[in-house]
Amino acid sequence: MDRRTAPRLVLALGILVGLVPFARALFLEPWRFGYNYRVYHYTARAVLDGQPMYGVGYSAVDSFHYLYPPITVVGFAALSSLGELGGYLLHTAGTVAVGVALAWLVVRYVDGSPRQGGEDSDGGSTPATDAARPTALDGALVAGYVLCSVHAMPSLLYGQVNVHITAALALGVVWLEHDRGWASGTAFALAAFLKVFPALVGVWLLRRRAWRGVVAAVATALAGFGLGLLAFGADTTREYVDEVLLGQTRSAAFVGGIGPDAAYTTLLRPVSVLVPSLDPALMSVLALLLVAPVVAVTYRRLETRLDRLVAVYVTFVGMLLVVPAYPIYYVYTFFPQVALCYLLTGRARTLFLVGVAVTNVPLELSHLREYGPGLLGDGAQVLLTLLDGPLTLASVHLYGVLVTLLACLVYERERAERG
């Protein structure tokens, strides 16, 4: 069988599942279009009118507040001049352009272009073999996956910025492969500046001893905050720190054990179920202790491009597992994730593809309870009995992510055996 067939099927699955919420919004719930963008739009309008930026819900959903650093509202203020619909359409067009560029970057990397860091320790390029070389079909599937899969669709549908953050992370990886530390650190910092927790990717810069990247990342973050301070003053900056950085940790949700239908992809979930009385801060520490050994194993040997790609994927997944992350943030792993679907071989490849496929199946206990009896009859109760415990402990998505980490460990073992 063509080695590209399995990755194609996995990508197609993600796209098909992702089109479900799009179809639901298109035919049943049109209010979902621009759901988050309205927050950006009306916050920008309010700021232009002299209203506070943080702690106030200006859209139709009062609980939705602006959560990005002060200087970022300038971009949405510019879009607001086009009106809500015009701004959303232009923002969406930009998201599509960024997604297509990201897909191109992934395909070029898989193809083994030296321009994408396709060199091994011996200095030779490592292009994909003809059996794995991506075609136009693969390019279309990768673009579709980046923009329309179940994890990416919210950015397109709701007007979020996750695809932009994913592209920044991808550029950081690629530029670091070229020893362009300044550019790499800047790209990583831009991703972290928007969403904060991607700052954990700094561990990768430290492991690579990319000191220019570290300096660039810190300088970029300071410049961003400095510009916000100059433009909006100390009070707004202080509100951002209090309302967002300190007030949006979501750790309290795990006290007493989180519910089985909570939308989180993090090790805090099983930890909170197993040890519900544990302090949330200690839950985070325990999650970090569980992830750290896996990261350490993949950091031992970074001689080839594939070694580094595996380590990058584990780093990106690790940052999601130790914070209260939502499944939609799995999009941040798309650059190494999709590339590994094509480049891994052997048992590691099989496990990785299975894991990624599972992450694209948004199944929850509530779905089984609601639709199971109608689809399975009496068998639904048997299935619920079997799955109640496992799906209370962790989500299907989290299990899929953990399988991909297992695949990375299998890769490391096979790599060590080959020497």
N, C-alpha and C positions, 0 to 999 in steps of 0.2 A: 504493500500500500504506500502511496505517496506520503512522505513524512509531513507534508503540509496539510494533509487531510484532517488530522486530529485537531491541530490548532484552529483550522478554519471552522470546524464544527463547534468548538468551544466559543469562538468569537461570535459565530452566528447565533448560538444559544443566548449569549449575553444581549445581542441586539434584539432578538425576538422578544425576550422578556422585558427589555427596556421600552419597547414600543407599546406595551400594554398600558402603562400610565399615560403615555402620550395620547393613545386612542381614547382613553377614558376622559382625559381633559378635553380633547377635541370634540367629542360627541356628547359627553354627559356633564362635565365640570369645567367649563371654559374659564371660570374664575382662577383656576390654577396657573394659567399663563401669566407670567410676570409676578408671581406670588411674592417672591423675595425682592424682585426689582422695585416693586412699589415702595418697600421700606427705604431703599436707597434713594428713590426719586423724591418721596415726600419729606424725607429727612433733609435732603439737599435744599429743597424749597424752603423748609422751615428755617434752616441755618441762614439762608439768604435773607430771610425776614427777621433775623435776629433772635430766633428761638434756640433753646439748648439742643445740642446734638445727641446727648446720651440720656438714657433713663426714661425716655418718652416714646410711646408708640404713635407714629404719625400716619401709619397705613390703616386699612380697615381692621387689621388684627392688632389690637392694643398690646398684646404680649410680645409682638415682634419689634425689636429695637435695633438701632444701628450698632454694629459691633466691630467696626474697623477703625484703625487709627485716624485721628483728626484730618490729616492732610489728604486722605483718600477721598473725602467727600467732594474735593475740588473736581475730580473727574465726573462724578455723578451730577454735580451742579452744572457742568458744561452740557451734559446730556439732557438735563431737565429743560433746557431752552427749546428742545424739540417736542416737549409735551410728554406725557406718560407713555403713550403708544409709540411715538417716534423714537424716544429714548430707548425703550425696551427693544424695538426692532433693530436699532443700530447696535445696541449692546449684544443682542443675539447674533447679529452678523459678525461682530468681532469675535464672539465665542466660537462660531463656526470656523472662522479664519484661523484662530489659534489652534483649534482642534485638528484641522487639516494639516497645519504646519507640524504639530506634534506627531501626527500619524506618519508624515513624511520622515520625520526624525527617527521614529522607531523602525520604519522599513529600511532606511539607509543603514541604520545600525545593524539590523539583522542581515542585510546584504553584505556586511563586512567592509563597507567603505572605510579606507584609512582616515577619511575626513571625519568619521565618527569615532575615532579612537580604536580602529580595528587592528591593533597590533598586540602581539603576545610578547612575552619576556625576551624572546630572541630578536625582536624588532621586525619580524615579518608580519604582513597583513594576514588576517584570518577571515577571508570572505566565506560566505555560506556556500556549501556544496550545491551543485545543480539540483540535487534532490530536495534541498531545503530553501533554495533561493526564492525570495518572495516575487510573485507576479503581480499583474494589475489587479487580479482578484483579491490577492492578499492585501494590497494597498487599500482597496475599497472596504474590505472587512475591518481592517485596522482603523480606518477613519470612522466607519460606522460604530465600531466598538468604543472608540474614544469619545464620540459625541452622543451615541444613542443607547449604549448599554444601560443596564438597570442601575448602575452606580453613577453614570455620567448624565443620564437624561434629566435629573433634577436641575443641573446647571443650565441646560438648554431650555427646559420648560419653565422653571421658576425665575430664571435670570440671575443665577448665582455666579460665583467667580471661581469655582473649583477647577474648571478646565484650565484657567489661566495659571492657577497655582501649580497644577500638574505640569504645565509646560515650563514654568520657571524651575521646578525641581529637575525636569529632564535636561534642560539646558545646563544646570549646575553639574549634573553627572557627565554630560558630554564634554563640556569645557574643561572639567577636571582631568578627563582622559587625555586632553591635549596639553596638559600642564599650563592651562590658562587660569591660574589661581585667582587672579583679581576678578575676572569675569565670573568664574564659578561661584566664588563667595558672594558676589553681588546677587547672582540669580537665586541662590539658596536663601539669602537674606530677604529678598523681595517676597518669596513664598512665606517665610516665617513672619515677616512684617504684617502680612494680611491676616494670618490665621494663628500665629503665636507658636503652637506646639510643633510645627515643622522645624523650629529652631533645634530640635533634638537631632536633626540631620547633621548638625555641627560635629557630632561624634565621628561621622565619616571623614570630615575634613581633618580632624585630629588624627585619626588612624592613618590617613594618607600623608600626614605631616605637611599638609598644604597650608603653611603658615600665612602665605599671602591671601589665601582664601579666607582664613579666619579673620585676618585684619580687615579685609574687604567686607566681610559679613557684618562685623561689629560697626565699621564705619558707615555702612549703608543703613543699618538700623538706627544709629545715632542721628544720621542726617535726616532720616524720615521723621523721627520724633522732633528733631530740631525745627524742621520746616513747619510741622504742625503747631509747635509752640509759638513760632513767630507769627504764623497766620491766624491762629485762633486763641492764643493766650494761655496762661498757666491754668486758669480755672477749667477750661475744656480738657486740657491734657490730664489734669487731676481727676476729672470725671471719668475719662477713659480708663485710667488706672483703677479707680474705685469700682466703676460699674461693669467694666469688661474684664480686665486682667484679674481682678480679685473677686468680682461678683458673678462670674459666669463659669466657675469651675465645674459645676454639675456633680461634684463629688457627693453631695448630700443625698442624691437620688439612690445611692447604693447602700445607705444605712439601713440595716434590718433585712437586707437581701432584696435585690431588684426583681421585679415581676418578669414572668416568662415572655411577655410580649413587648418588653421595653426595647426600643430600637438602638441598641448599643453593640458595637463590635470592639470589645476590650476584655482583657483578662480580669478586669475589675468585676465583671458580671459573675463568672463562676466563683471568684474569691468571695464576693458578697453573699452568694448562695450557701457556700460551704462554711463561711465564718461570718454570719450576719452581724455579730456584735462588734466586729473589728472596726477601729477608727478608719475613716476613709483615707486618711493620709498613710496609714500603715498598709491599707489595701494597695495603694499605689506603689509603695516600697516593695511589697510582696510580688506584685506584677512585674516590677523591674527586675527583681531577683530571678524570676522565672524566665524572663526574656534574655537577660544578659548572657547566660551560657551559650545560647544559640547564636547570638551575635558574635561572641568571642570565637566560636568554632569557625565561623565563616570569615573572620578577620585574620586567621592564622596564615593563610596562603593566598596571596593576591598577585600571582605571577602572570596569569592570563586574563584576557578580557572577560572570559566567562566567569572566572573566579571573582573578579571585581563586580560583575553584574549580579551574581548571586548575593554577594555581601551587601550591595546597594539595596536589593529587594528586601533582604532580612532587616536592614536598617530602617527602611520605610515602613515595613509592617510592624517592626518593633515599636516605632513611635506611636502607632495607632493602638497597640495593645496595652500600653501603660498609661493612657489617658482616656477619659470618657468620650471616645470617638464614635461617631455614627457610621453606619455602613456606607453612606455616600462618600465618605472620605477615603474609601478604598481606591477611589479614582486616582489618588496621589501616587499609587504604586504602578500606574499603567505603563510607564516607560520600561522599567525592568520586568514587569509582569508579562507583558505581551512579547517582549524580546525573548524571555526565557521559554515561553510556550513554543517558540520556534527553534531555539538553540540548544536546549537541554537534550540529552540522549539517555537511553537505558531506562532503568527503573525510576530514576529521578524524574525523567520526563513524564512517564506514565502517572506517577503520583502527583506531579505538579499540575498536569492537565486536569486530572480528576478534581483536585482541590479547587482550581479556578472555576471549573464547571459548577461545582457545588456552591461557590460563592455567588453565582448568578441565579440561584434558585431561592427567592425570598419567601421561604415557607416558614410559617409560625404555627404555634399550637392553636391560636385563635382561628386560623384558616382550616385546620383539621376539624375543629369543633363545629365550625359553621358549615363547611362544604362536605366534610367527610361522610356523614350519614347519607346524603343524597347521591354521592358518587360511589361509595363502597358498601352501603347497607350496613349489615351487622358487623362486617369486617372493620368498620371505622372505629368501633369501641376497642377492638383488639389492638388496632394500630395506635390508638390514643394511649392505651395502657402501656404499650411498649415504649412509646416515645415521650411520654409525659416527663419522666425523670431526666433523660438526656436533653430535651428541649427546654426544660426549666433551668438546667445547669448552664447551658450555652445555646446560642442561636445556631441555626444551620449555617449561616454565613461565617460565624466564628469557627465552626468545625472545618469548613472549607479552607479558611485562612491557615489554620493549624496544620492541615494536610500539606499545604504548600510549604510550610516551614519544615515539615518532616522530609519533604522532597529535597529541600536544600541541604539538610543533614545527610541524606542518602548521597547526594552529589559529592559532598565533602568526603564521605567515606570512600566512595568509588574513586575519587580523585587521589586520595591518599594511597589506595591500593595500587593505582597505576603509577604512583610516584611522580 
